[in-house]
């Protein structure tokens, strides 16, 4: 196994030298193996999303390095690293262009691998998109000319998931991507997520507030608190893990409890 | 007489149609209020005039278009690279352009497309510069229909190129940037570049209108750009009301149609003795009504619902 993503001593402090000084990442180090699917837990403000934003290049860290597949991407421009990183957010509206059709959205996401053609939407790629959409089992393959904005939240999130993974990214970042969906749709999208990750052997990080999800998906669980890595549970240790025990472990390690939302799911 | 009216409206409509397309690209595709438009219209006009007077009517059109895209580059760079508010960055370019335009016209506020040449007696007399409209008239014989045909051809070409462009990958990147910039930022597309490109295209189209108008009316005037943005918006809104389009292609076609219909409305207004200084007020009214109408409809529907509700309760 080789390391796909290496976070080395990453630190970030927002608004330094002011009363609002906030340490978001505190000497955080993390190695992610190729093909690993890690679930990330942590209370609000623990630095989970900050970690994602650092990887995506939304800001530059104060200290530390980010190595993706052997390349030091710490100072790369955001759109340049986006070519290798797929990302999905909580809000289904963030990942898609609402006034463009499903087909056009996918063609846009597929840009780097697309067949050479004058027009962005071409028959060969569209046939491939249709196949991919069919695997979602939502009937979207028959609505390729529908504007993305007409889809429901779950459908849009599933389509966004395809867009984020269609270019075979080196890393997939999922930031509570099912939190805004109803429980049934959420389960369905999670199932599709696991399926896509497994099929493409993707390396993925998934932020969640649901302890059930955290132990039942992926093959490793980590916990952040105050910008530090406080818990790292590998596959063996996770086998007998229950959400309740996870919550207890976290409470012992962190200075405060998980959010109410997480505890509700115990 | 009615045919004259119609032809006159058509002739003016197609000349201003590229401008409406520019407004469509900025406001509808990019979702950005771009105030550069008033300035880039005049910039296209003045640069075209200067090159036409120098004796190159066809390169003059391209020079005008290039000038417009340069103005767009300025505004786009201010918005993206330097993070200036979109409206303010347009105003900054617009204000700066006034001086530039004045200088392009050689330090005067208007310029006739003519040069001074000695006649047989040796005295200097004005000679009208060659324009693409004159060239077309020489080829076809009839100057009126030649002018109309040429404007139609230019507008048709501009619209066709635009329709095709928005189906290519760079075009789709521009559309996506206007539709959901956050998404584009987290994809591998350079959103800043797409935004700058889109604004350049919008202003190039606006400048194209300024350039062909200047050759058609044979003079350039610094004041001709004021209120152009509202005229363009009126055209886009009228076209939208007619076609109820959802696709970009239909949007482009309806902007051209809107520009022609807008001129038709003006022609009709002139027929009922509207003085020419009313034009701006009329355009502002058209846009205002079009913007208010959907809101007013909703409010009316809610009012009806409320009244209906009261009545049924009191029974």
Interface residues (C-beta under 8 A of the other chain):
Chain A: X56 X78 X79 X80 X82 X83 X87 X93 X94 X95 X96 X97 X98 X99 X100 X104 X105 X107 X108 X109 X111 X112 X114 X118 X119 X120 X121 X147 X167
Chain B: X167 X168 X169 X171 X172 X173 X175 X176 X179 X180 X182 X183 X184 X185 X186 X187 X188 X189 X190 X191 X246
